[in-house]
Every structure is written in structure tokens, then in C-alpha cells.
């Protein structure tokens, strides 16, 4: 893996980030009390990441660009959402692009520990095929405090999608049955700048013959490594614990 390319891209992103004016993260009058818990306005972000997804069949380097939001509710609850576009090309076709959308619900069982459930939808287009689907994941999030405040997300991706054709489901393109663990460490580098690392270990299977269950599928293990940066829109940080 050409890790130096990833480092160069991250450095460029961080240089851009320094041009954004920082604001204090103290609570503002927009923070409200509701049913005894603190609630605050949503926070909106511009997101970008770069890294390697070669073992999942994409030509390196990989990248995504999009927007996301966080909405702390009633102290113990938080909603998140994100949408992104990726120009990543598939190795098998040497072209392609994809979009994804996902939503996350977090319940903070303790001030520094929460559990979450996520549902994501994605679609990939190439010159030879189109594939996509919806997949859930779940896990835990921990508020960290190293040199900068941050969050550590640990999640498990649940495999979904058809494998064998049935009368009610033709299943022309088999699901990869992707599953595995991912780890995301995010840091609050500045009041309006976050960056971090995302890594995952996944198991998935190749295509075989969806009309013949006797045909074996060859399966693989794959790893991904991504670096990301998030720019929060100024004026949207309205209090609430990060």
C-alpha cells in the first residue's frame, strides 16, 4: 500500500482546515433544558476522506466527499446522518462511482459510553453492472480524551442481501454478504475541525451461480484504512457535549 499518498492527501486537507476560523465550544443561550435533560441544535459538517479499499476490489487511492450532521437530544440520545459520493473505480471494470446514505441512533448509557444502531444504503454504478442495497450495523461509542477530545466507534456490519435465486426474488447479482468489524477514532482538533482514522476487517464472497446453490462461492478477508477530516459549519455549534 502506498501509505505516503494517503499522508500527502491528509496533509493537504489539514492545510485547508487551518484557514477555517475557530470558535469557542462553550454552551450558548441556544442550549435548552427539556424534561430535565440538556438539548442543543444540530451540527452540520462537510466531510472528506482518503485511503485504501483495494482488497474490496477498488483501484487505490479511495476517497469520499459528502455532508453529515449530529443532533444531540435530551442528553442521552443523539441522531446522526450522512450522505456521500465516491469516484472510486472498480478493478474489474476500471470505472465506476457510488453514493451512500446512512442514519445512526446513539443512546448514551453513561456520560462516556454509548451504544448505537446504524442503517446504511449504497449504490454502485459501473459500465458492466450496478449493485447496491441496505445494510445494518451496531456497536459502541466511547468518548476519549487523549491529546484532543474525541470519540472511538466500534461497529459490526451485519451481512444482508440475496444469495440464491427464488421464484419471488430473481437475485441476478448475488450479495457479497459483507460482514466484519470497523474501528473509527475521531479527534476534535479545533472547535470546527475534526479528523481521524477509520479501519475495518471484513469477510465477503465472490459471485458464483445464483441459480445453482451447489456451486461453491469463493470468499475472502479484506482490510480497509481511511483517513478523514470534517469541517463544521461555523455558527452551528450550539452547545451539548461532544
C-alpha positions in Angstrom: 0.0 0.0 0.0 1.3 3.4 -0.9 0.7 5.0 2.5 2.7 8.1 1.6 0.0 9.1 -0.8 -2.6 8.9 2.0 -0.3 11.1 4.2 0.1 13.7 1.4 -3.7 13.9 0.9 -4.3 14.2 4.7 -1.7 17.0 4.9 -3.4 18.9 2.1 -6.7 18.6 3.8 -5.3 19.8 7.2 -3.6 22.8 5.5 -7.0 23.7 4.1 -8.5 23.2 7.6 -6.2 25.8 9.2 -7.9 28.5 7.1 -11.2 28.0 8.9 -11.7 30.3 11.9 -12.0 28.5 15.2 -14.8 29.4 17.7 -15.1 28.5 21.4 -17.1 25.3 22.2 -18.8 26.8 25.2 -22.5 26.4 25.5 -24.6 29.2 24.1 -28.1 30.6 25.0 -29.5 28.3 22.3 -28.9 25.3 24.6 -32.2 24.4 26.2 -33.4 22.3 29.1 -36.1 19.7 28.2 -37.6 17.2 30.7 -34.6 17.8 32.9 -32.0 17.0 30.1 -29.9 19.3 28.0 -30.7 19.5 24.3 -29.0 21.5 21.6 -29.2 22.4 17.9 -27.9 20.1 15.2 -24.3 20.4 14.0 -23.6 20.2 10.2 -20.3 19.1 8.6 -18.5 18.9 5.2 -16.7 15.5 5.1 -13.8 14.1 3.1 -11.7 11.0 3.4 -8.9 9.3 1.5 -7.3 5.8 1.9 -7.2 2.3 0.6 -10.0 -0.1 -0.2 -8.1 -2.2 -2.7 -8.9 -5.5 -1.1 -12.6 -4.8 -1.6 -12.0 -4.5 -5.3 -11.4 -0.7 -5.8 -8.5 0.9 -7.5 -6.4 3.0 -5.0 -6.5 5.6 -3.7 -10.1 5.6 -2.5 -12.0 8.7 -1.5 -15.4 10.0 -0.4 -16.9 13.5 -0.2 -20.2 14.5 1.4 -22.1 16.1 4.3 -23.3 14.9 7.7 -25.0 16.1 10.8 -25.2 15.4 14.6 -28.2 16.2 16.7 -27.9 15.7 20.5 -31.4 15.1 22.0 -32.4 15.0 25.6 -28.9 14.5 27.0 -28.8 10.7 26.5 -29.8 10.5 22.9 -28.2 11.5 19.6 -29.1 11.3 16.0 -26.6 11.3 13.1 -26.9 11.2 9.4 -24.6 11.3 6.4 -24.6 11.3 2.6 -21.5 10.9 0.4 -20.3 10.4 -3.2 -17.3 8.3 -4.1 -15.5 8.4 -7.5 -13.8 5.1 -6.7 -13.3 2.8 -9.7 -13.7 -1.0 -9.6 -10.7 -3.0 -10.6 -12.8 -5.4 -12.7 -14.2 -2.7 -15.0 -11.7 0.2 -14.5 -14.6 2.6 -13.9 -17.4 3.3 -11.6 -18.8 5.7 -8.9 -21.1 5.3 -5.9 -23.3 7.1 -3.5 -24.3 6.2 0.1 -26.7 7.4 2.8 -26.9 6.3 6.4 -28.6 7.2 9.7 -27.4 6.4 13.2 -29.1 6.5 16.6 -27.0 6.7 19.7 -28.1 6.0 23.3 -25.5 7.3 25.9 -25.8 4.7 28.7 -23.1 6.7 30.6 -21.5 10.0 30.1 -18.6 8.5 28.2 -20.1 5.2 26.9 -22.9 4.8 24.4 -24.4 2.1 22.1 -25.7 2.7 18.6 -27.5 1.2 15.7 -26.9 2.3 12.1 -28.7 1.6 8.8 -27.0 2.5 5.5 -27.9 2.4 1.8 -25.4 2.4 -1.0 -25.4 2.1 -4.8 -22.5 1.4 -7.2 -22.6 2.0 -10.9 -20.1 0.7 -13.5 -20.1 0.2 -17.2 -20.9 -3.6 -16.8 -23.1 -3.8 -13.7 -25.0 -2.0 -11.0 -25.2 -3.2 -7.4 -26.4 -1.9 -4.1 -28.5 -2.5 -1.1 -29.3 -1.7 2.5 -27.2 -2.9 5.4 -27.4 -2.5 9.2 -24.6 -2.3 11.8 -24.4 -1.8 15.5 -21.8 -1.2 18.1 -20.4 1.0 20.9 -19.0 4.5 21.1 -16.6 5.8 23.7 -15.8 9.4 24.5 -11.9 9.5 24.6 -9.6 12.2 26.0 -6.1 11.8 24.6 -4.3 14.9 23.4 -7.6 16.1 22.0 -11.2 15.1 23.0 -12.6 12.6 20.6 -14.8 9.5 20.1 -14.0 5.9 19.4 -16.6 4.0 17.4 -16.5 0.1 17.3 -19.1 -1.4 15.0 -20.1 -4.7 13.4 -21.5 -4.8 9.9 -24.4 -7.3 9.5 -24.5 -9.3 6.2 -27.6 -8.8 4.1 -28.9 -9.4 0.6 -29.9 -12.3 -1.6 -27.6 -15.2 -2.4 -29.7 -17.8 -4.3 -32.5 -17.1 -6.8 -36.1 -17.9 -5.8 -39.4 -17.5 -7.7 -40.1 -14.3 -5.8 -36.5 -13.0 -6.0 -34.5 -13.5 -9.2 -31.3 -12.4 -7.5 -29.4 -11.7 -10.7 -26.5 -10.3 -8.8 -25.5 -12.1 -5.6 -24.9 -10.2 -2.4 -21.3 -10.2 -1.3 -22.6 -10.9 2.3 -20.1 -8.4 3.6 -19.6 -8.6 7.3 -17.0 -7.6 9.8 -15.6 -5.1 12.4 -14.7 -1.5 11.9 -12.9 1.0 14.2 -13.2 4.8 13.9 -11.2 7.1 16.1 -12.2 10.8 15.7 -10.4 13.8 17.3 -11.7 17.3 17.9 -8.6 19.1 16.5 -10.2 22.5 16.6 -13.7 23.7 17.6 -14.8 23.4 13.9 -12.3 20.8 12.7 -12.3 17.1 13.3 -10.0 14.4 11.9 -9.5 10.7 12.4 -8.7 7.2 11.2 -11.1 4.5 10.1 -10.1 0.9 9.7 -12.0 -2.3 9.1 -11.6 -6.0 8.7 -14.3 -7.7 6.5 -15.3 -11.0 5.1 -17.1 -11.2 1.8 -17.7 -13.7 -1.1 -17.3 -13.6 -4.9 -20.1 -14.2 -7.4 -20.9 -17.8 -8.4 -24.2 -19.0 -9.9 -27.3 -17.7 -8.1 -29.5 -20.3 -9.9 -27.4 -23.2 -8.6 -26.8 -23.5 -4.8 -24.4 -26.4 -5.4 -21.9 -24.0 -7.0 -19.4 -23.0 -4.3 -18.6 -19.4 -3.6 -15.0 -18.3 -3.0 -14.8 -16.0 0.0 -12.1 -13.6 1.2 -10.9 -11.5 4.1 -10.2 -7.8 3.4 -8.9 -4.8 5.2 -9.5 -1.0 4.7 -7.6 2.0 6.0 -9.0 5.6 5.6 -8.1 9.0 7.0 -10.8 11.6 7.2 -11.4 15.3 8.0 -14.6 17.0 8.9 -15.3 20.8 8.7 -18.2 22.0 10.9 -20.2 24.9 9.5 -19.5 28.0 11.6 -22.3 29.1 13.8 -23.9 25.7 14.1 -22.2 24.6 17.3 -24.9 25.3 19.9 -23.6 23.5 22.9 -24.1 19.9 24.1 -21.3 17.5 25.0 -19.1 16.2 22.1 
